[in-house]
Every structure is written in structure tokens, then in C-alpha cells.
Amino acid sequence: MILCLTLPGEEGLVDIHPPHALWARAHYPDSVVVQFSEELDSITAESLTTFTITGSPILAATLQPDHRTVSLKVQNLSLTGSAVLQAFGIRDLADPVNTQENTSVPIKIPAPLDLPINIDCGGPGAQGFLADQVWAESMEYGHEGGGNQTATWYPDLAGTDLDSVMATSLNRYSRYHVRLNPGTFDIELYFAEHFYDEIGDRVFQLYVEDSLIVAELDVFNQVGNTGVFSINLPGIEISDGSLDIIGSALIYGQGYAYAGPLLNAIQVDGEYWVNIENNTRPDQYQFNHIYPNPFNSYAYFEFTLPERAWVKVSLYDLRGSLVQKPVSRSYTPGSHRHAIEGQGMSSGVYILQFESRNIVRNWKILMLK
């Protein structure tokens, strides 16, 4: 028998605390996400009169499926200054309902990571890689769930010079986040199995951006204990602000510390889309500048692509002879800058030719010594 002393009308657990904002974060100049301490009433959470940001009108408010997070579509939010979000009259789902008359929280303005991004998953940041960390709203990257382990010996792994990075691993993670501004990225994931030595000891599914990449990943079956298994994902478009890597165990492995989904390192390269302020990709091919023109030792040229494409840039003299081919490869969307070296060239007029898809453009450039 349990004796419980309560006041009349307050039998059992009664929620008497109104909801309050835990954090707010700008994703882009037109988007702010705010999370609350408990589940919210959808009417007040999606009312445009509930939220204010000084100098930035609220255009729409959407309550997310967790009922604690609200996405705000805003206007004219500065990503270089400071801003505060205020909420008035927001209600929870308690019975009776609790109403927060006024709650405010500073809006975190994130600084995007510079590309390329190299992360030592489960490790301290060896060989120039970023150290691993636990995910939090204030972080630009990190893991949810799991823990780090270090191999008891440091093998000389075949096919890589990143032995110190591969010696540490992240195990039992549920999701890995890397914040990215919208763009197109080449993603490389690395796996090294140091703890199981039989096929089928550890098998897991791997998802990237909620797409199943490998249905049954058994690293030992791929490379044993002496190699590195890598997965290359070129041209991944990300526009929601975050790269998400998800592990789901099929065969967990014996023991706890070394079991579950495995991840040793992440490398991300590519291009952020040019018009990042408006969260849009470039909409046309552009050859922006050749400078200086005339030039002596070096000239620089810039071009912009709206999509992944093969680009060839060639330099000809006036007789049509090829002098240089400074560019001939595939590029991701965005702006790119390259140099023309004048060493060995004679003074005179040259033709710089840009080719991509069915587009051909020619420009004159003058070399003076």
C-alpha cells in the first residue's frame, strides 16, 4: 500500500510549469528554428502573433512532428549581427493548460565550416582531422549516441596513410551530424575493423541523408583487420543545413563497448552554392572575370556553374596553337577560381576559351613583359 498526501483537486502529477524556449538557431537569412522545453499547443505555436524578432517579420510558423520544435520563415534576418526571438502566449498540452506570457532567447548565428571538412570519428583529431565531439545544438558537427574506442595496437593498414585516424573508432552511434550550407558535396566515409575477426560478427545498415547506402555492411568481410573500407558518395546535394549519417545494427556484436554501427572518419569536400544568402544555387553558366588584363606573371579567371559539369579551359595563341590547358575536369555547382601562369609565354594577345556542356566562350587576354 502506498500512501500519497495531496491537496484537494491536485491528485497525482500536475504540470504547473509553462513552456519556455531552450534555444533558437538561424539556418539561413529566411529560416529560424526554436525548441521549447515541452510539447506545445499547435494553435499558439503556429500563430504569427506568437513570435517576434526585431527587424525581421515572421512570415510563417510550423510546429514540427516532435511538438517541441517550431520552424519560422522570416524576412531580412541579419547573419552578421545579433538577434533575439521572443514568444508571447505560447501554451503547452497540460490539463489544465499552462501559458507562457513572455519567453525570449538569443538566436545563434552559426559560422559554416570551411571546406574541406575532415573529422576523426571517435578520436582526438589525429593527422590534421577535427576531433570528435558529442552533438549539441551549439555544435557544427558531432555524434548522437555511442562512444569512442582505440585499437589496442596500431596496425599498418593497407591502402591508407591515415593509420592514426583509423586506430580510433566511433561505435554504437545512432546519427552523425555535420552542418553544411546548401551546396553539392563529395563525401567519403571510412571504416576499419579492429575488434572482430569473423565474418558476420558485426553487420549494420548505413544511411546517408535518410537514403539506404549499404543494406548489410560487414567491414571485416570487406577488408579484414588490415585494411580500410571506404564509401565515396560524389555529388550529394544538401539544402536542409545538415549532412546526416545514420547507423542501424543488424548484428550487434558480442559485448557492448566495441559493438554496433562503426565509423572511423568523415571527409567532406565540394562547393557551397554561390547565392547562399538566398539559399539558391546559381541559375546560369557565367565566366565572371579575367584579371589583371593585361598581365605579366599571373592572370586569374573565375567561372560559375549552376550544376555539376565537365569544364575545359584552354589558352591559345593567335595562330590557334594550344599554349596551356589550365582546367579539364568535373566541377560541382558554384564559383571557381584558377590561375594562368605567364612563365615561358611571349608578349602578345592570347585567346582564353571556356567550354562546358554545349557552351563555348572566347576572351582575349594580353600578355606584357
C-alpha positions as CSV (number, residue, x, y, z in Angstrom):
1,M,0.0,0.0,0.0
2,I,1.3,3.5,-0.9
3,L,0.0,6.5,1.0
4,C,0.1,9.7,-1.1
5,L,-0.7,13.1,0.5
6,T,-2.2,15.6,-2.0
7,L,-4.2,18.7,-1.9
8,P,-7.9,18.6,-3.0
9,G,-8.0,19.0,-6.8
10,E,-4.3,18.2,-7.2
11,E,-4.4,14.4,-7.0
12,G,-1.5,12.8,-8.9
13,L,1.2,14.6,-11.0
14,V,0.1,18.0,-12.2
15,D,2.2,20.1,-14.7
16,I,2.2,23.7,-13.4
17,H,5.1,25.0,-15.4
18,P,4.6,26.9,-18.6
19,P,6.8,26.1,-21.7
20,H,9.9,28.1,-22.4
21,A,12.3,28.4,-25.3
22,L,15.5,26.4,-24.8
23,W,17.4,27.7,-27.9
24,A,16.9,29.3,-31.3
25,R,19.2,29.0,-34.3
26,A,19.3,30.6,-37.7
27,H,19.6,28.2,-40.6
28,Y,19.5,30.8,-43.4
29,P,18.5,34.5,-43.6
30,D,14.9,33.3,-44.1
31,S,14.8,30.5,-41.5
32,V,14.9,30.2,-37.7
33,V,14.3,27.1,-35.7
34,V,13.4,27.3,-32.0
35,Q,13.0,24.5,-29.5
36,F,10.8,24.5,-26.3
37,S,11.0,22.7,-23.0
38,E,7.9,20.6,-23.6
39,E,5.2,19.8,-26.2
40,L,3.2,22.7,-27.5
41,D,-0.4,23.5,-28.4
42,S,-0.4,23.8,-32.3
43,I,-2.7,26.8,-32.4
44,T,-0.4,29.1,-30.4
45,A,2.8,27.5,-31.8
46,E,1.8,28.3,-35.4
47,S,0.2,31.7,-34.8
48,L,2.1,34.6,-36.4
49,T,1.3,36.8,-33.4
50,T,3.2,34.4,-31.0
51,F,6.7,35.2,-32.2
52,T,8.7,38.4,-32.8
53,I,12.2,39.2,-34.0
54,T,13.1,42.8,-34.0
55,G,13.6,44.0,-37.6
56,S,12.7,40.6,-39.1
57,P,9.0,40.0,-39.8
58,I,7.7,36.4,-39.2
59,L,6.0,35.1,-42.4
60,A,5.1,31.6,-41.3
61,A,5.4,29.3,-38.2
62,T,5.3,25.5,-38.5
63,L,5.2,23.1,-35.5
64,Q,7.4,20.0,-36.2
65,P,6.3,16.4,-35.5
66,D,8.1,16.3,-32.1
67,H,5.6,19.1,-31.0
68,R,8.5,20.9,-29.3
69,T,10.3,22.5,-32.3
70,V,8.9,25.4,-34.3
71,S,10.3,26.4,-37.7
72,L,9.9,30.0,-38.6
73,K,10.1,31.5,-42.0
74,V,11.4,35.1,-41.5
75,Q,12.5,38.1,-43.6
76,N,15.6,40.2,-43.5
77,L,17.4,38.3,-40.7
78,S,21.0,39.5,-40.5
79,L,23.6,36.8,-40.3
80,T,26.3,39.2,-39.2
81,G,24.8,40.7,-36.1
82,S,22.8,39.6,-33.0
83,A,19.1,38.9,-32.7
84,V,16.7,37.8,-30.0
85,L,13.5,35.8,-30.5
86,Q,10.5,36.5,-28.2
87,A,7.4,34.4,-27.8
88,F,4.2,35.6,-26.3
89,G,1.2,33.5,-25.0
90,I,2.5,30.1,-26.1
91,R,0.7,27.2,-24.5
92,D,1.5,23.6,-23.6
93,L,-0.7,20.4,-23.7
94,A,-1.2,20.1,-20.0
95,D,-4.7,19.9,-18.4
96,P,-5.2,22.5,-17.2
97,V,-3.1,24.3,-19.8
98,N,-0.1,26.4,-18.9
99,T,0.6,29.7,-20.8
100,Q,4.0,31.4,-21.0
101,E,3.3,35.1,-21.2
102,N,6.8,36.0,-22.4
103,T,9.9,34.0,-23.2
104,S,13.0,35.1,-25.1
105,V,16.2,33.5,-26.3
106,P,19.2,34.8,-28.3
107,I,19.3,33.5,-31.9
108,K,22.5,31.6,-32.5
109,I,24.1,32.7,-35.8
110,P,26.2,29.8,-37.0
111,A,29.6,30.1,-38.8
112,P,29.7,27.4,-41.5
113,L,32.6,25.0,-41.5
114,D,35.3,25.7,-44.2
115,L,35.7,23.0,-46.8
116,P,37.2,20.5,-46.9
117,I,36.0,19.1,-43.6
118,N,37.9,16.1,-42.1
119,I,36.6,14.5,-38.9
120,D,38.3,11.9,-36.8
121,C,35.3,9.9,-35.6
122,G,35.8,8.6,-32.1
123,G,39.3,10.2,-32.0
124,P,41.2,13.2,-30.7
125,G,41.9,14.8,-34.0
126,A,44.9,13.0,-35.4
127,Q,46.8,13.9,-38.6
128,G,45.0,17.3,-39.0
129,F,41.5,15.9,-38.7
130,L,39.0,17.6,-36.4
131,A,38.5,15.9,-33.0
132,D,35.2,14.1,-32.5
133,Q,32.5,15.5,-30.2
134,V,29.1,14.8,-28.9
135,W,26.3,16.5,-30.8
136,A,24.6,19.5,-29.3
137,E,22.6,22.4,-30.8
138,S,25.6,24.7,-30.3
139,M,27.9,22.4,-32.3
140,E,28.7,22.4,-36.0
141,Y,29.2,18.6,-36.1
142,G,29.1,15.7,-33.7
143,H,27.5,12.3,-32.9
144,E,24.4,11.2,-31.2
145,G,24.7,8.1,-29.1
146,G,27.7,5.8,-29.0
147,G,31.2,6.1,-27.6
148,N,34.8,6.0,-28.8
149,Q,37.3,3.2,-28.7
150,T,41.0,2.9,-29.5
151,A,42.6,-0.2,-31.0
152,T,44.9,-2.0,-28.6
153,W,47.5,-2.0,-31.4
154,Y,48.1,0.4,-34.3
155,P,48.2,-1.6,-37.5
156,D,49.8,-0.5,-40.7
157,L,46.6,-0.5,-42.7
158,A,46.7,-1.2,-46.4
159,G,45.6,1.5,-48.8
160,T,45.8,4.5,-46.5
161,D,48.3,6.7,-44.7
162,L,45.7,7.6,-42.1
163,D,46.6,4.9,-39.6
164,S,46.4,7.1,-36.5
165,V,42.9,8.3,-37.6
166,M,41.7,4.8,-38.3
167,A,43.0,3.5,-35.0
168,T,40.1,5.2,-33.2
169,S,36.5,4.4,-33.9
170,L,33.0,5.6,-33.1
171,N,30.8,2.7,-32.1
172,R,27.0,2.4,-31.3
173,Y,26.2,5.8,-32.7
174,S,22.7,6.4,-34.0
175,R,23.3,9.5,-36.1
176,Y,26.2,11.8,-37.1
177,H,25.5,15.4,-38.0
178,V,27.7,17.8,-40.0
179,R,26.2,21.3,-40.5
180,L,26.6,22.4,-44.1
181,N,25.3,25.4,-46.0
182,P,23.4,24.4,-49.2
183,G,25.6,23.0,-51.9
184,T,26.9,19.9,-53.6
185,F,29.4,17.8,-51.8
186,D,31.7,14.8,-52.3
187,I,31.5,12.7,-49.2
188,E,34.0,9.9,-48.1
189,L,33.3,7.6,-45.2
190,Y,36.0,5.3,-43.7
191,F,35.7,2.1,-41.7
192,A,38.4,0.0,-40.1
193,E,37.5,-3.2,-38.1
194,H,39.9,-3.8,-35.2
195,F,37.8,-5.8,-32.8
196,Y,36.0,-8.6,-34.7
197,D,37.8,-11.3,-36.7
198,E,34.9,-13.4,-38.1
199,I,32.5,-12.7,-41.0
200,G,29.1,-11.8,-39.6
201,D,30.4,-10.6,-36.1
202,R,29.3,-7.1,-36.8
203,V,26.8,-6.1,-39.6
204,F,24.9,-2.9,-39.9
205,Q,22.9,-0.7,-42.3
206,L,24.3,2.6,-43.3
207,Y,22.1,5.6,-44.3
208,V,23.2,9.0,-45.6
209,E,20.6,11.7,-45.8
210,D,17.9,9.1,-44.9
211,S,18.8,7.1,-48.1
212,L,20.0,3.5,-47.6
213,I,23.6,3.3,-48.9
214,V,24.6,-0.2,-47.7
215,A,22.0,-2.7,-46.6
216,E,24.4,-5.1,-44.9
217,L,27.9,-3.6,-44.1
218,D,30.3,-6.1,-42.7
219,V,33.7,-4.3,-42.7
220,F,35.7,-7.5,-41.8
221,N,34.1,-9.3,-44.8
222,Q,35.3,-6.4,-47.0
223,V,38.9,-5.8,-45.8
224,G,39.6,-8.0,-42.7
225,N,41.6,-6.4,-39.9
226,T,44.4,-4.9,-42.0
227,G,42.6,-2.6,-44.4
228,V,40.3,0.4,-44.7
229,F,36.9,0.2,-46.3
230,S,35.7,3.4,-47.8
231,I,32.5,4.6,-49.4
232,N,32.6,7.5,-51.8
233,L,29.4,9.5,-52.4
234,P,30.1,12.1,-55.1
235,G,27.7,15.0,-55.9
236,I,25.4,14.8,-52.9
237,E,23.1,17.8,-52.8
238,I,22.3,19.1,-49.3
239,S,19.9,22.0,-48.8
240,D,18.5,21.4,-45.3
241,G,21.5,22.6,-43.4
242,S,22.9,19.3,-42.3
243,L,24.6,16.1,-43.5
244,D,23.1,13.2,-41.6
245,I,24.8,9.8,-41.4
246,I,22.8,7.0,-39.7
247,G,23.9,3.6,-38.5
248,S,21.5,0.8,-37.7
249,A,22.8,-2.5,-36.3
250,L,21.6,-5.8,-37.8
251,I,24.2,-8.0,-35.9
252,Y,25.3,-6.0,-32.9
253,G,28.4,-8.0,-32.0
254,Q,29.4,-9.7,-28.8
255,G,30.0,-7.3,-25.9
256,Y,28.9,-3.7,-25.7
257,A,32.0,-1.4,-26.0
258,Y,33.0,-2.4,-29.4
259,A,29.6,-3.3,-30.9
260,G,27.0,-1.7,-33.0
261,P,27.5,0.6,-36.1
262,L,31.1,1.6,-36.8
263,L,32.6,4.8,-38.2
264,N,36.2,5.9,-38.3
265,A,36.4,9.1,-40.3
266,I,34.4,11.5,-42.5
267,Q,35.7,13.7,-45.3
268,V,33.5,16.3,-47.0
269,D,34.6,18.5,-49.9
270,G,32.7,20.2,-52.7
271,E,31.2,23.7,-53.2
272,Y,28.7,25.8,-51.3
273,W,26.2,27.2,-53.8
274,V,27.1,30.8,-54.8
275,N,23.9,32.7,-53.9
276,I,24.0,31.3,-50.3
277,E,22.3,34.4,-48.9
278,N,19.0,33.4,-50.6
279,N,19.6,29.6,-50.2
280,T,19.6,29.1,-54.0
281,R,22.0,27.6,-56.5
282,P,23.3,29.7,-59.4
283,D,20.9,29.6,-62.3
284,Q,23.3,30.0,-65.2
285,Y,26.8,29.5,-66.5
286,Q,29.0,32.5,-66.1
287,F,32.6,33.4,-66.9
288,N,33.0,36.3,-64.4
289,H,36.5,37.8,-64.5
290,I,39.9,37.7,-66.1
291,Y,42.3,39.9,-64.1
292,P,44.6,41.6,-64.4
293,N,44.3,42.1,-68.1
294,P,47.0,42.9,-69.4
295,F,49.0,40.6,-67.1
296,N,52.6,39.8,-66.6
297,S,53.3,36.8,-64.3
298,Y,49.8,35.5,-63.4
299,A,46.2,36.2,-64.5
300,Y,43.2,34.8,-62.8
301,F,39.8,33.7,-64.2
302,E,36.6,32.8,-62.4
303,F,33.5,30.9,-63.6
304,T,30.2,29.9,-62.1
305,L,28.3,26.7,-62.7
306,P,24.6,26.0,-61.9
307,E,25.1,22.2,-61.9
308,R,27.8,19.6,-61.8
309,A,29.5,19.7,-65.2
310,W,32.8,19.0,-67.0
311,V,34.7,22.1,-67.7
312,K,37.6,22.7,-70.1
313,V,39.5,26.0,-70.2
314,S,42.2,26.3,-72.9
315,L,44.7,29.1,-73.8
316,Y,45.6,29.6,-77.5
317,D,47.8,32.0,-79.3
318,L,46.5,33.9,-82.4
319,R,47.7,31.1,-84.7
320,G,45.4,28.7,-82.9
321,S,48.2,26.7,-81.2
322,L,47.4,25.4,-77.7
323,V,49.6,27.2,-75.1
324,Q,48.0,26.0,-71.8
325,K,45.1,23.8,-70.6
326,P,44.7,25.1,-67.0
327,V,41.4,23.3,-66.5
328,S,39.9,20.0,-67.7
329,R,37.8,18.2,-65.1
330,S,34.4,17.9,-63.5
331,Y,33.2,20.6,-61.1
332,T,30.4,21.0,-58.6
333,P,27.9,23.9,-58.7
334,G,29.3,27.2,-57.5
335,S,32.1,29.7,-58.2
336,H,35.7,28.5,-59.1
337,R,38.9,30.5,-59.5
338,H,42.1,29.4,-61.3
339,A,45.4,30.9,-62.5
340,I,47.2,31.3,-65.8
341,E,50.9,31.3,-65.4
342,G,52.8,33.6,-67.7
343,Q,56.2,32.0,-67.3
344,G,57.5,30.9,-70.7
345,M,54.9,33.0,-72.7
346,S,55.9,35.7,-75.1
347,S,54.2,39.2,-75.1
348,G,51.1,39.3,-77.2
349,V,47.4,38.6,-77.5
350,Y,46.0,35.2,-76.5
351,I,42.6,33.6,-76.6
352,L,41.1,32.1,-73.4
353,Q,38.4,29.5,-74.3
354,F,35.8,28.2,-71.9
355,E,33.9,25.0,-72.7
356,S,31.1,23.3,-70.7
357,R,28.1,21.3,-71.9
358,N,27.3,23.0,-75.2
359,I,28.6,26.3,-74.2
360,V,31.8,27.8,-75.7
361,R,33.1,31.3,-74.8
362,N,36.2,33.1,-76.0
363,W,38.0,36.1,-74.4
364,K,41.1,38.0,-75.5
365,I,43.9,38.4,-72.9
366,L,47.0,40.4,-73.3
367,M,50.4,39.3,-72.0
368,L,53.0,42.1,-71.4
369,K,56.6,41.6,-70.3
